[in-house]
Amino acid sequence: MGNKTDCHPVLSLHQPDEVIWRIGGQTASLPCNITYDTNMEIDLIWFVFKEDAHHSVDLMTQQHKYSLERNALNINSLQANDSGVYHCAALFKNVVCSGAQEIGQGTTLVVREWGMQMTWHVLLWLLFVLLALYSLAVLILIICKKTGKDIAVCRGTQKSDIQVKSSLLYCLTEVVHDVLKNT
């Protein structure tokens, strides 16, 4: 059993209470500063709390994924499932008393995937905008046809882009004016 006498709190741990944002595939370094004024050995343990579970970080069997550098936890090849709140804990070996252990406040790591998922989101928004513009153009053409307004695009005549755009704008202005006049 550990030494229960002669115990005074000499262990101090500081872990920034911050949010670290990363993209999948990157590396993150989560700091944990420990100071103590004795030559006793300490154990350093990292815990991760996720939405549905919590566990200690296995530094021994997952050396390709996790490593320590001056008590900071380095996480390689980040994935979205690495997101969570990471706590570092330090304790003196073979000492059981108040002040012989400390736990950090926790650093939040948020990992977002930017690969295909983000490409699909951008593509979906682009298609939505194009559909909205197409629908607007069809609506303008229908309104111009129904109201009998002259527009070069409806008749198929060749005009420059500037003339077509000004014709569309003129047609839309006239339709709005007619609608407002009738109400």
N, C-alpha and C positions, 0 to 999 in steps of 0.2 A: 504494500500500500504506500501511497505517497506521503511526503512530509507535510504534516498538518500544523506544525509549529513553525515559528520564525517566518511567517508568511506576511508579506506586505505587498500591496498592489504596485507593481513596477512595470506592468505590461500596458502599453498604449497602442491603440489601433485606430487608424483613420481611413475610411473608405468614402470617396465622394458620392454624395447622393445626387446622381446625375443620370441623364438619359443619353445613351450613345446610339446613334443611327448608323447603320451600315447596309450595304447592298450585298446580296448573295455572292459568294466567291471571295469576298474580301477577308481581311484579318482584323480582329479587335483585341485591344489590350485594356484590361480592366484593372485599375490601380488599387493597391492595398498597402498602406504605409504602416509599418509596425516599428515601434521603438521600445526598448527595454534596457534597463541598466544592470544587467547581471549576465553572467556567463552561462546561464542555464540554457538548455536546448528547448526549442519550441516546435510545436506541430502547427502546420498551416493547412487548413481545410477550406475548400470552396464548396458552396451549396448553390443550387439553382432552383428557383421557384417558378414554375410555369403555370399556365392557366389550369391545367388538369392534374398536375403532379409536381413533386419536388424530390430532389435526390442530391447526393454529394457528387461532385465532379471527379471522375476517375482519372487521375493524372498518370497512374501507372500503366494501365492497359490501353489507354487511348492517347499515347504520346504523339501520334501523328496529328491529332486534333487539338490537344491541350498541352500547354507548357507553362512553366513559371519562369519569370525573369524579375529578380528583385521583388519577390512576393506578388507581382502583378500577374494576372492570369491572361495568357495569350490564347486566343481561339482562332484556329486556322480554317480555311475553306468554309466560311459561314453559310448557313442555310436558314430559311425562315423558321425552322423548328428549333434553332438555337436561341430564339428570342426568349427572354425571361428576366427575372430579377436575380442577380448574382450577389451572394453575400460571402465575404471572406471571414474566417474565424481563426483565431490564434490562441493557443493554450500552452502553458508550460508543461513539459513532460514530467510525469511522476509528482505533480504538485496538485493537491486538492484543497483549495481555499478561495475565498472571495478575492477577486482581482487577478487570479491566475489564468483567466480566460477572458477574451473579448470577441465580440461579433460586430462586424461592420453594418452600416445602415443599409447597404445594398445599392448596387449600380444596375440600372435598367438597360438592357441591350435589346434593340429593335432591329431586326433584319428583314429587309424587303427584297423580294425577288424581282428583278427587272428584265428577265429574259422574255420568253414567249408570252407570258401573262400580260406584261406591260405592252407588248406589241399588239396583242389582241384588243386591249383597251383603246389604244390610239387608233387602230384601224376601225373599230366600232364607232368611235366619235367622228372620225373622218367620213365614214359612210352616212352617219346621221346628218351631218352638215350638208353633204352633197344631196341627200334625199330632200332635205328642207329647201335647198336652193332650187332643185328641180321642181318640187311641188309649187313653190312660189312662181316660178316661170310659167308653169302650166296654168295656174290660177290666173295670172295676168293675161295670158293668151285667151283663156275662156271668157274672162270679163270683157276684154276688148272685142271679142267676136260677138258676144251677146249684146253689147252696147253699140255695136256698129262703128267703133272707133277705127280709124285707118292706122294700120301698123305694117311696116314693111315685112316683118317676119311672117305674118299671117298670109300675105300675098305671094311670098317667095321671091320677091324682087331682090336684086343685088344692091346692097348699100354697104357703106363702110361700117366697121364696128362702132364708131363714134355715133354715126347716124342711127344705127339700130338701138344703141343704148339710150340715146336721147329720145327716140321714138317710144321705147318702152317706158321711160320715165314720164314722158308727156302723156302717154296713154294711162298710166297709173294715176297721174295727177288729175287728169280729166275724170276718171272713174271715181276717185275719192271726192272730187268737187261735185259731181252729179249726185253721189250718194248723200253728201252733206246737204245739198240743195233740196233734195226730196224729203229730208227728215225734219 
